[in-house]
Amino acid sequence: MGVFKSYDIRGIYDQEWDGDLAYRIGFFLPSLLETDRILVGRDARASSVEVFDALSRGIRDAGCGVTDIGLCSTPSVYFATAHYSFGGGVMITASHNPPQYNGLKISRAQAIPVGYDTGLDRLERMVDGPVSRAATAGKLETLDIRGAYLEHLAPYIKAVGSVKAVIDCSDGMASVFIHDVIRDLQAQIVTMYDQPDGTFPHHPPNPLIEANLADVKRRTLAEKADLGICFDGDGDRVMFIDEEGRFVSPDLIIALLGLYFFRQAGEDHRGEAVTYDVRTSRSVVEYVEALGGKPVICRVGHSHAKKLLRETRGIYGGELAGHYYFRDNYFCDSGMIAALLVLAILSRQQRPFSELIGEIRKYHYSGEINFKTDAKDRIIEAVLSEYRSRPGARVTGIDGIRLDFSDWWFNLRKSNTEPYLRLVVEADSDRALSERTAELKSRFRELDPALEEE
């Protein structure tokens, strides 16, 4: 698969891919997307301007127009692609990866994502073909989306009342809009690492790794804030810290958002779908159901989440990785909208963040545990064969295997691009969680003595 991944194109720039490949991707992209207008945005990595120049030259040599929106977040590219009716959109970013990486997130019209099984596989084959320039090159234009994007965010901004938050932009692309967003908030906001810098000097831009949240945790406590918020490098994911400086598992935020949509939004959304991925706590499902929502399980990955939200006409959805999707955001993910909604909920509830999360969390949850192994398929098959025969087992096979029992469940799935198995376990008690997790790990090692826990 190389740099063509399950959901995007990504790798170390000038080692795993380069300007020549960026040009060829650009040249064949209009044919793949069947369009003559493509919008392109980029992050602040050192290589992003070079990637833009090569990519846009390829697009234009194919006779397709390029509209450059400059430095921006990934969610703003999704917005602009759909809002301005472009036939395709590209965000030049490697998201949460280190500075030497870069990549491309590609969307069709209406910001529908292009994954490996919906077009990147064909594009990978196409780039090896001959390049024959169009008789007339496409035009290069620029577009300032700031006003329209802030107007799109305005309803969520207006929903926020009195609350105090620390926001860490991770030197990433949430920084591009954060000062305009908070200017009109009633809330008291302290920002940090809020200038785009593609070298990420303060910490790696992956807030799912808890070590990268150390600074925002300390600042949240020092400021006596109601919560801390941390965006990833391109602004499509967001993580939350409670007032006591503790990381809040992102799947629990799916449930919390239900307070806005089913209690605060001023509209009756009862019975509407809320999507969640297979790793999500059972607590979330029960909480959303109690609010009147209809939880619908989904495969892991933004392309699957967006597709399911469209198909179900769901009001919103989320993933354990910190992606949150909204029907009124063209079914796309937005870290900024999720952050604003959590601020709106806390300002309305006027109760501690930890208290609200405590009302959601009922079970003991392992988080995602990774194992390096070359026996992924063999382990999954053996575990499924053994556990599905146990009393009360309910099997869900949409993404790896999820087996639910009355007092515990687990999900075991494999990485599509790396030699990893990923395990999540949840149980009614801490002791049961430890026992069930240890039992599964022991079985994995029996099946592959060379298995390594990451």
C-alpha positions as CSV (number, residue, x, y, z in Angstrom):
1,M,0.0,0.0,0.0
2,G,3.0,2.4,0.6
3,V,1.9,6.0,1.2
4,F,-1.6,5.2,0.0
5,K,-3.3,4.4,3.3
6,S,-6.8,3.3,4.3
7,Y,-8.1,6.8,4.6
8,D,-5.5,9.2,3.1
9,I,-2.1,9.5,1.5
10,R,0.7,9.9,4.1
11,G,4.4,9.3,4.6
12,I,7.8,10.9,5.3
13,Y,8.2,13.6,2.7
14,D,11.3,13.3,0.4
15,Q,11.8,9.7,1.5
16,E,8.5,7.8,1.1
17,W,7.0,10.2,-1.4
18,D,8.1,13.5,-3.1
19,G,7.1,16.3,-5.3
20,D,7.0,14.1,-8.4
21,L,4.4,11.8,-6.9
22,A,2.5,14.9,-5.6
23,Y,2.4,16.2,-9.2
24,R,1.2,12.9,-10.6
25,I,-1.5,12.6,-7.9
26,G,-2.6,16.0,-8.9
27,F,-2.6,15.2,-12.6
28,F,-4.9,12.1,-12.2
29,L,-7.1,13.5,-9.4
30,P,-9.6,15.4,-11.7
31,S,-10.2,12.2,-13.6
32,L,-10.8,10.2,-10.4
33,L,-13.1,12.9,-9.0
34,E,-14.7,13.7,-12.3
35,T,-14.5,17.4,-11.8
36,D,-12.9,20.5,-13.3
37,R,-12.7,22.4,-10.0
38,I,-10.7,21.3,-7.0
39,L,-10.2,23.2,-3.7
40,V,-6.9,22.9,-1.9
41,G,-5.8,23.9,1.6
42,R,-2.7,23.2,3.6
43,D,-1.1,23.0,7.0
44,A,2.0,24.8,8.2
45,R,4.6,22.0,7.8
46,A,7.8,23.0,6.1
47,S,7.0,20.8,3.0
48,S,3.4,21.9,2.6
49,V,4.1,24.8,0.2
50,E,6.3,22.5,-2.0
51,V,3.6,19.8,-2.0
52,F,1.0,22.4,-2.9
53,D,3.0,23.7,-5.8
54,A,3.6,20.2,-7.2
55,L,0.0,19.0,-6.6
56,S,-1.6,22.2,-8.0
57,R,0.7,22.1,-11.1
58,G,-0.4,18.5,-11.8
59,I,-4.1,19.4,-11.3
60,R,-3.8,22.4,-13.7
61,D,-1.9,20.4,-16.3
62,A,-4.9,18.1,-16.4
63,G,-7.0,21.1,-17.4
64,C,-8.7,21.4,-14.0
65,G,-8.9,24.6,-12.0
66,V,-7.3,24.9,-8.6
67,T,-8.7,27.2,-5.8
68,D,-6.2,27.8,-3.1
69,I,-7.5,28.6,0.4
70,G,-4.1,28.7,2.0
71,L,-3.4,27.8,5.6
72,C,-6.4,26.2,7.2
73,S,-7.7,23.3,9.2
74,T,-9.0,20.0,7.7
75,P,-12.6,20.7,8.8
76,S,-12.5,24.0,7.1
77,V,-11.5,22.3,3.8
78,Y,-14.5,19.9,4.2
79,F,-16.7,22.9,4.9
80,A,-15.5,24.9,1.9
81,T,-15.6,21.9,-0.5
82,A,-19.3,21.4,0.3
83,H,-20.4,25.0,0.9
84,Y,-18.9,26.3,-2.4
85,S,-19.9,23.2,-4.4
86,F,-16.5,22.1,-5.5
87,G,-16.1,18.8,-7.2
88,G,-13.3,17.8,-4.9
89,G,-11.2,19.0,-2.0
90,V,-7.7,18.3,-0.8
91,M,-6.1,19.1,2.5
92,I,-2.3,18.9,2.6
93,T,-1.5,17.6,6.0
94,A,-0.1,14.6,8.0
95,S,-2.4,15.4,10.8
96,H,-0.9,14.2,14.1
97,N,2.3,12.8,12.6
98,P,5.8,14.3,13.3
99,P,7.0,17.2,11.3
100,Q,8.9,15.2,8.6
101,Y,5.7,13.6,7.5
102,N,3.2,15.1,5.1
103,G,0.1,13.8,3.3
104,L,-3.2,14.4,1.5
105,K,-6.8,14.1,2.7
106,I,-9.0,13.9,-0.4
107,S,-12.8,14.4,-0.7
108,R,-15.3,14.3,-3.5
109,A,-18.2,16.7,-4.0
110,Q,-20.1,17.4,-0.8
111,A,-16.9,16.6,1.2
112,I,-17.5,12.8,0.8
113,P,-14.2,11.2,1.8
114,V,-12.1,9.2,-0.6
115,G,-10.6,6.2,1.1
116,Y,-8.5,3.3,-0.2
117,D,-11.6,1.2,-1.0
118,T,-13.5,4.2,-2.6
119,G,-10.8,5.6,-4.9
120,L,-7.3,5.8,-3.5
121,D,-6.7,2.3,-4.7
122,R,-7.5,3.4,-8.3
123,L,-5.5,6.6,-7.8
124,E,-2.5,4.5,-6.7
125,R,-2.7,2.6,-10.0
126,M,-3.4,5.7,-12.1
127,V,-0.2,7.6,-11.0
128,D,1.9,5.0,-12.8
129,G,0.3,5.9,-16.1
130,P,1.5,8.3,-18.8
131,V,1.0,12.0,-18.3
132,S,-0.4,13.9,-21.3
133,R,-1.0,17.6,-20.6
134,A,-4.3,19.2,-21.5
135,A,-4.2,21.8,-24.3
136,T,-5.3,24.5,-21.9
137,A,-4.1,24.5,-18.3
138,G,-6.6,25.0,-15.5
139,K,-6.6,28.4,-13.7
140,L,-5.2,29.0,-10.3
141,E,-7.4,31.1,-8.1
142,T,-7.5,32.0,-4.4
143,L,-10.5,32.1,-2.0
144,D,-10.8,33.6,1.5
145,I,-13.2,31.3,3.3
146,R,-12.8,32.9,6.8
147,G,-16.0,34.9,6.8
148,A,-18.2,32.1,5.6
149,Y,-16.6,29.6,7.9
150,L,-17.0,31.7,11.0
151,E,-20.7,32.3,10.0
152,H,-21.0,28.5,9.8
153,L,-19.6,28.2,13.3
154,A,-21.7,31.1,14.6
155,P,-24.7,29.1,16.0
156,Y,-22.3,27.0,18.1
157,I,-20.4,30.1,19.3
158,K,-23.7,31.7,20.3
159,A,-24.6,28.7,22.4
160,V,-21.7,29.1,24.7
161,G,-22.3,30.9,28.0
162,S,-20.2,31.5,31.1
163,V,-17.5,28.9,31.5
164,K,-13.7,29.0,31.8
165,A,-11.5,26.8,29.6
166,V,-7.8,26.4,28.6
167,I,-7.4,25.6,24.9
168,D,-4.2,24.0,23.5
169,C,-4.0,24.3,19.7
170,S,-0.8,22.1,19.6
171,D,0.9,24.6,17.3
172,G,-1.5,23.3,14.7
173,M,-4.2,24.4,12.4
174,A,-7.0,25.1,14.9
175,S,-4.8,28.1,15.6
176,V,-5.8,29.6,12.2
177,F,-9.4,30.3,13.5
178,I,-9.2,30.1,17.3
179,H,-8.8,33.8,18.0
180,D,-11.7,34.8,15.8
181,V,-13.9,32.0,17.4
182,I,-13.2,33.0,21.0
183,R,-13.5,36.7,20.3
184,D,-17.3,36.5,20.5
185,L,-17.6,33.9,23.2
186,Q,-19.1,34.8,26.6
187,A,-16.7,32.2,28.0
188,Q,-13.3,33.0,29.5
189,I,-10.7,31.3,27.3
190,V,-7.0,30.9,27.9
191,T,-5.2,29.8,24.7
192,M,-1.8,28.1,24.5
193,Y,0.4,27.0,21.6
194,D,-1.9,29.0,19.4
195,Q,0.2,30.0,16.4
196,P,0.7,27.6,13.4
197,D,4.1,26.0,13.5
198,G,4.8,22.9,11.5
199,T,7.8,22.0,13.6
200,F,5.5,21.5,16.6
201,P,8.0,22.9,19.1
202,H,6.0,22.3,22.3
203,H,4.7,18.8,22.0
204,P,3.8,16.2,19.3
205,P,0.4,17.1,17.8
206,N,-1.4,13.9,18.8
207,P,-3.6,14.5,21.9
208,L,-4.7,10.9,22.0
209,I,-1.3,10.1,23.6
210,E,-1.9,11.3,27.1
211,A,1.8,12.3,27.6
212,N,1.1,15.1,25.1
213,L,-1.6,16.5,27.3
214,A,0.7,17.3,30.3
215,D,1.0,21.0,29.6
216,V,-2.8,21.6,29.1
217,K,-3.5,19.5,32.3
218,R,-1.1,21.7,34.3
219,R,-2.5,24.9,32.9
220,T,-6.1,23.8,33.5
221,L,-5.3,23.2,37.2
222,A,-3.3,26.4,37.5
223,E,-6.0,28.6,35.9
224,K,-8.7,26.8,38.0
225,A,-10.5,26.3,34.7
226,D,-13.7,24.3,34.2
227,L,-12.0,22.2,31.5
228,G,-9.0,21.8,29.2
229,I,-9.3,21.3,25.4
230,C,-6.5,20.0,23.1
231,F,-6.7,19.9,19.3
232,D,-4.6,17.7,17.1
233,G,-2.3,19.0,14.3
234,D,-4.9,19.6,11.6
235,G,-7.9,20.4,13.9
236,D,-10.2,17.5,13.0
237,R,-9.8,15.8,16.4
238,V,-10.1,17.1,19.9
239,M,-9.6,15.8,23.4
240,F,-10.9,17.0,26.8
241,I,-9.5,17.4,30.3
242,D,-11.8,17.8,33.3
243,E,-11.4,20.4,36.0
244,E,-9.3,18.0,38.1
245,G,-6.8,17.6,35.3
246,R,-7.9,14.2,34.2
247,F,-8.2,12.9,30.7
248,V,-11.8,12.2,29.5
249,S,-12.1,9.2,27.3
250,P,-13.3,10.5,23.9
251,D,-16.1,8.0,23.6
252,L,-17.7,9.4,26.7
253,I,-17.9,12.8,24.9
254,I,-20.3,11.1,22.4
255,A,-22.7,10.6,25.2
256,L,-22.1,14.1,26.7
257,L,-22.9,15.7,23.3
258,G,-26.4,14.2,23.6
259,L,-27.2,16.7,26.3
260,Y,-26.9,19.4,23.7
261,F,-28.8,17.7,20.9
262,F,-31.5,16.1,23.0
263,R,-31.9,18.6,25.8
264,Q,-30.5,22.0,24.8
265,A,-30.8,22.5,21.1
266,G,-34.4,23.7,21.2
267,E,-35.5,21.0,18.6
268,D,-37.0,17.6,19.1
269,H,-34.3,15.1,18.0
270,R,-35.7,12.1,19.8
271,G,-35.4,8.9,17.8
272,E,-32.7,10.2,15.6
273,A,-29.5,8.2,15.0
274,V,-26.3,8.7,16.9
275,T,-23.3,6.8,15.5
276,Y,-20.5,5.3,17.6
277,D,-17.6,3.0,16.7
278,V,-17.2,-0.6,17.8
279,R,-14.7,0.4,20.6
280,T,-17.2,2.6,22.4
281,S,-18.2,2.0,26.0
282,R,-21.6,0.4,26.7
283,S,-22.1,3.4,29.0
284,V,-22.4,5.7,25.9
285,V,-25.1,3.5,24.3
286,E,-27.2,3.4,27.4
287,Y,-26.9,7.1,28.1
288,V,-27.8,8.1,24.5
289,E,-30.8,5.8,24.6
290,A,-32.0,7.3,27.9
291,L,-31.8,10.7,26.3
292,G,-34.0,9.5,23.4
293,G,-31.4,8.9,20.8
294,K,-31.0,5.8,18.6
295,P,-27.3,4.6,18.9
296,V,-26.0,2.9,15.7
297,I,-22.7,1.0,15.7
298,C,-20.1,1.7,13.1
299,R,-16.7,0.5,11.8
300,V,-13.6,2.5,12.9
301,G,-12.5,5.2,10.5
302,H,-13.7,8.6,9.4
303,S,-14.8,7.4,5.9
304,H,-17.0,4.7,7.5
305,A,-18.4,7.1,10.1
306,K,-19.4,9.8,7.6
307,K,-21.0,7.2,5.3
308,L,-23.1,5.7,8.1
309,L,-24.1,9.2,9.4
310,R,-25.3,10.1,5.9
311,E,-27.1,6.8,5.4
312,T,-29.0,7.0,8.7
313,R,-29.4,10.8,8.5
314,G,-28.0,10.8,12.0
315,I,-27.8,14.0,14.1
316,Y,-24.2,13.4,15.1
317,G,-21.7,10.7,15.8
318,G,-18.2,10.1,17.2
319,E,-15.2,7.8,17.6
320,L,-12.8,6.8,20.3
321,A,-10.0,8.6,18.4
322,G,-11.6,11.9,19.1
323,H,-13.5,12.5,15.8
324,Y,-17.0,14.0,16.1
325,Y,-19.3,14.2,13.1
326,F,-22.4,16.4,12.7
327,R,-25.2,16.3,10.2
328,D,-25.3,20.1,10.0
329,N,-21.6,20.1,9.2
330,Y,-22.1,18.2,5.9
331,F,-21.8,15.0,7.9
332,C,-18.1,15.8,8.5
333,D,-15.9,15.9,11.6
334,S,-15.0,19.1,13.3
335,G,-12.9,19.4,16.5
336,M,-13.9,23.1,16.7
337,I,-17.7,22.3,16.7
338,A,-17.2,19.5,19.2
339,A,-15.3,21.9,21.5
340,L,-17.9,24.6,21.2
341,L,-20.7,22.2,22.0
342,V,-18.9,20.9,25.1
343,L,-18.4,24.5,26.2
344,A,-22.1,25.1,25.6
345,I,-23.1,22.1,27.6
346,L,-20.9,23.0,30.6
347,S,-22.1,26.6,30.6
348,R,-25.7,25.5,30.6
349,Q,-25.3,22.7,33.1
350,Q,-23.3,24.8,35.6
351,R,-22.0,21.6,37.1
352,P,-18.4,20.2,37.2
353,F,-17.2,18.4,34.1
354,S,-16.1,15.5,36.2
355,E,-19.6,15.2,37.7
356,L,-21.3,15.1,34.2
357,I,-18.8,12.5,33.0
358,G,-19.3,10.5,36.2
359,E,-23.0,10.2,35.5
360,I,-22.2,8.7,32.1
361,R,-19.3,6.3,33.0
362,K,-20.8,3.1,34.6
363,Y,-18.2,0.5,33.6
364,H,-14.5,-0.2,33.8
365,Y,-12.7,0.4,30.5
366,S,-9.3,-0.6,29.2
367,G,-8.8,1.9,26.5
368,E,-7.2,0.6,23.3
369,I,-4.3,-1.9,23.8
370,N,-2.0,-2.6,20.9
371,F,-0.1,-5.8,20.2
372,K,2.6,-6.2,17.5
373,T,2.2,-9.6,15.8
374,D,2.4,-11.3,12.4
375,A,-0.4,-13.7,13.4
376,K,-3.3,-11.2,13.4
377,D,-5.7,-13.3,11.4
378,R,-4.9,-16.5,13.2
379,I,-5.4,-14.9,16.6
380,I,-8.7,-13.3,15.6
381,E,-10.0,-16.6,14.2
382,A,-9.0,-18.6,17.2
383,V,-10.4,-16.1,19.7
384,L,-13.7,-15.9,17.8
385,S,-14.0,-19.7,17.7
386,E,-13.4,-20.0,21.4
387,Y,-15.5,-17.1,22.8
388,R,-18.5,-17.2,20.5
389,S,-19.4,-20.6,22.1
390,R,-19.5,-19.2,25.6
391,P,-23.0,-18.7,27.2
392,G,-24.7,-15.4,26.3
393,A,-22.2,-14.4,23.6
394,R,-23.4,-11.8,21.0
395,V,-21.1,-11.4,18.1
396,T,-20.7,-8.2,16.0
397,G,-18.4,-8.6,13.1
398,I,-18.4,-5.3,11.3
399,D,-14.8,-4.4,12.3
400,G,-12.8,-7.3,13.6
401,I,-14.8,-9.0,16.3
402,R,-16.8,-7.6,19.2
403,L,-18.3,-10.1,21.6
404,D,-20.8,-8.9,24.2
405,F,-21.6,-10.8,27.4
406,S,-24.0,-9.7,30.2
407,D,-21.2,-8.3,32.4
408,W,-18.3,-7.6,29.9
409,W,-17.4,-7.2,26.3
410,F,-14.3,-6.9,24.1
411,N,-13.4,-5.8,20.6
412,L,-10.4,-7.2,18.7
413,R,-9.5,-5.9,15.4
414,K,-6.4,-5.6,13.2
415,S,-4.7,-2.7,11.7
416,N,-5.0,-2.5,7.9
417,T,-1.6,-1.0,7.4
418,E,0.6,-2.2,10.3
419,P,1.3,-5.6,12.0
420,Y,-0.9,-4.7,15.0
421,L,-3.8,-6.1,16.8
422,R,-5.9,-3.7,18.8
423,L,-7.9,-4.8,21.8
424,V,-10.5,-3.0,23.9
425,V,-12.1,-4.6,27.0
426,E,-14.9,-3.3,29.3
427,A,-16.4,-5.0,32.4
428,D,-18.7,-4.3,35.3
429,S,-15.9,-4.1,37.8
430,D,-12.2,-3.3,37.9
431,R,-11.4,-6.8,39.1
432,A,-13.3,-8.3,36.2
433,L,-11.6,-6.0,33.7
434,S,-8.2,-7.0,34.9
435,E,-9.1,-10.7,34.8
436,R,-10.7,-10.6,31.4
437,T,-7.9,-8.6,29.9
438,A,-5.2,-10.8,31.4
439,E,-7.1,-13.9,30.1
440,L,-7.1,-12.5,26.5
441,K,-3.5,-11.5,26.6
442,S,-2.5,-14.9,27.8
443,R,-4.4,-16.5,24.9
444,F,-2.8,-14.2,22.4
445,R,0.7,-15.2,23.6
446,E,-0.2,-18.9,23.4
447,L,-1.2,-18.3,19.7
448,D,1.9,-16.2,19.0
449,P,4.8,-16.5,21.5
450,A,6.6,-13.6,19.6
451,L,3.7,-11.2,20.3
452,E,4.7,-7.9,21.8
453,E,2.5,-5.5,23.7
454,E,3.1,-1.9,22.8
